[in-house]
């Protein structure tokens, strides 16, 4: 899923792996990563895809 990073952020993938993202960049990440960053308010989805919500 393609997202735009709105604020510098880190995302832990597992206990030994994490990713860093810089504000203003556009990246393609797995849906689970995109959903987590969007839910935290540090990213927004680019294009027609919508992030998952807890209510679905």
C-alpha positions as CSV (number, residue, x, y, z in Angstrom):
1,X,0.0,0.0,0.0
2,X,1.3,3.4,-0.9
3,X,1.4,6.0,1.9
4,X,2.7,9.5,2.5
5,X,4.6,10.0,5.8
6,X,3.4,13.2,7.6
7,X,5.8,13.0,10.6
8,X,9.0,11.2,11.3
9,X,8.1,7.7,12.7
10,X,9.4,4.3,13.6
11,X,7.5,1.0,13.2
12,X,8.4,-2.2,14.9
13,X,8.0,-5.2,12.6
14,X,9.1,-7.8,15.1
15,X,11.2,-7.8,18.3
16,X,14.4,-7.6,16.2
17,X,13.3,-5.5,13.2
18,X,12.0,-2.0,12.8
19,X,11.7,0.6,10.1
20,X,12.2,4.4,10.2
21,X,10.2,6.7,8.0
22,X,10.9,10.4,7.3
23,X,8.3,13.1,7.1
24,X,7.4,14.1,3.5
25,X,8.3,10.8,1.9
26,X,6.1,8.5,-0.1
27,X,6.6,4.8,0.5
28,X,5.1,1.5,-0.5
29,X,4.7,-0.8,2.6
30,X,2.7,-3.9,3.5
31,X,-1.0,-3.2,4.4
32,X,-0.5,-4.0,8.1
33,X,2.4,-1.5,8.3
34,X,0.3,1.2,6.5
35,X,-2.7,0.6,8.7
36,X,-0.6,0.9,11.9
37,X,1.0,4.2,10.7
38,X,-2.3,5.7,9.5
39,X,-3.9,4.7,12.8
40,X,-1.2,6.6,14.7
41,X,-1.8,9.6,12.6
42,X,1.7,9.8,11.1
43,X,0.8,8.7,7.6
44,X,-2.0,9.0,5.0
45,X,-3.0,6.7,2.2
46,X,-2.2,7.7,-1.3
47,X,-4.6,6.7,-4.0
48,X,-7.9,4.8,-3.7
49,X,-7.0,2.3,-1.0
50,X,-8.4,2.8,2.4
51,X,-6.8,1.6,5.6
52,X,-8.6,-1.1,7.6
53,X,-10.6,0.0,10.7
54,X,-11.3,-1.9,13.9
55,X,-15.0,-1.8,13.1
56,X,-14.9,-3.8,9.9
